[in-house]
Amino acid sequence: MLNSKGEYENYIYSLPVRYSSVDFSTLVVKPFGATLGKLEGELHFKHGIILRVLEMLDFAKGRIVVYGYEVYRGTDKLYWYDSMEHPGEEHLAQSFPHHKHIPP
């Protein structure tokens, strides 16, 4: 799916149709040249859950280069994921680049 900008756009833009748990989406794929893109926006789910999304995409390599996902209930941030390094925090460094943050 990430090997083609068009295929990825079709996937992203069809999420509210394919999943009844999604109320609506503000996700937008923005192209940067022939092979790079950025996905950003929100997915609004039933019961007030919101997923904020940021992805930097490389369609030539078929991968997400950088990402950040934040989950909210209303205005309360429940948890988030990012691809940033955290060398000073051993429990996060061990799972780089995939790790979950939970507010104190």
N, C-alpha and C positions, 0 to 999 in steps of 0.2 A: 504494500500500500504506500510506503514512503518512497518508492522508486519512481513515482509519477505524481507531479503536483496536482494534476486533474483528478486522479484517483483519490488522493488524500482529501482534496476539497469535497468531492462527492461523499466521502465517508463523514467528514466533519459536518457538512451542511445537512446530512440526512439523519443525524443523531436524534433530533426531536421526533422525527417520524418513526424511526425504528425502535425507540425505547419509550414506553408509555410513562416511565418514571421521570422523564425530562419534560418540564413545563414549557421552557423556551431556552433559546441559546442566543448569545451575542458573539459567538466565536467567529473570527474572521481570519482567513489565510491571506497574508500580504506577501507578494513576491518581492525578492531582492535579486534581480538578475535572472539568468536562465535556470539556475539550479538551487538557489537559496530561498528560504521563506521564513516567515514569522507567523505563528499562530497566537492570537491573544483574544481574550474575552471571557465570558462566563457561561456556565451551564447552570440553569435554575431547575432544581428538582422539587418533587413533592415534599411536603412537610417543612418548607423553608430552608432547605439545604442549598448552598451555592458553592460551586467549584470555580475558582478563578484560575485561569490557565495562561501560561506563557511558555512557548516553545520556539526555539531557533532550530530550523530544519535545513538539512542538506539532502536534497533529493538525488543528487548524483551518487552520494554514498549510501542513500537509503537509511538515514538515521536522524534521530533527534540529537542535536549537538549540546544544547543547554535547555534546561527546563525548570519551571517552578509551578507548583500546584498548591493552592490554598483552599481549605475547606471551611466554610462558615455556616452557622445556623443564625439567620438574621444578621446582626452585626458582631456576633461572638465568633472569633477565630478559634476553631476547634483543633486543627493541626495543619501541617504543611509539609511538602516534600520539595527538595531542591537538589540541584546537581553540583553545588558548590563544595569545595574542599573544606574540611574542618580539622586541620592537623592537631590542634590543641585539645580536641575532644575525642578521646580514644574510642568511645562507643559509636561515634559518628564516622570517624576515620576508617574504622574496620569495614564499614559497609559502603564506602565511597564507590561510585557516585550516588548510590541509591540509599536514602535514609529518610526517616520520618521525624519531624520535630513536633513536640507536644509542649504547649505553653506551661510554665510552672504553675 
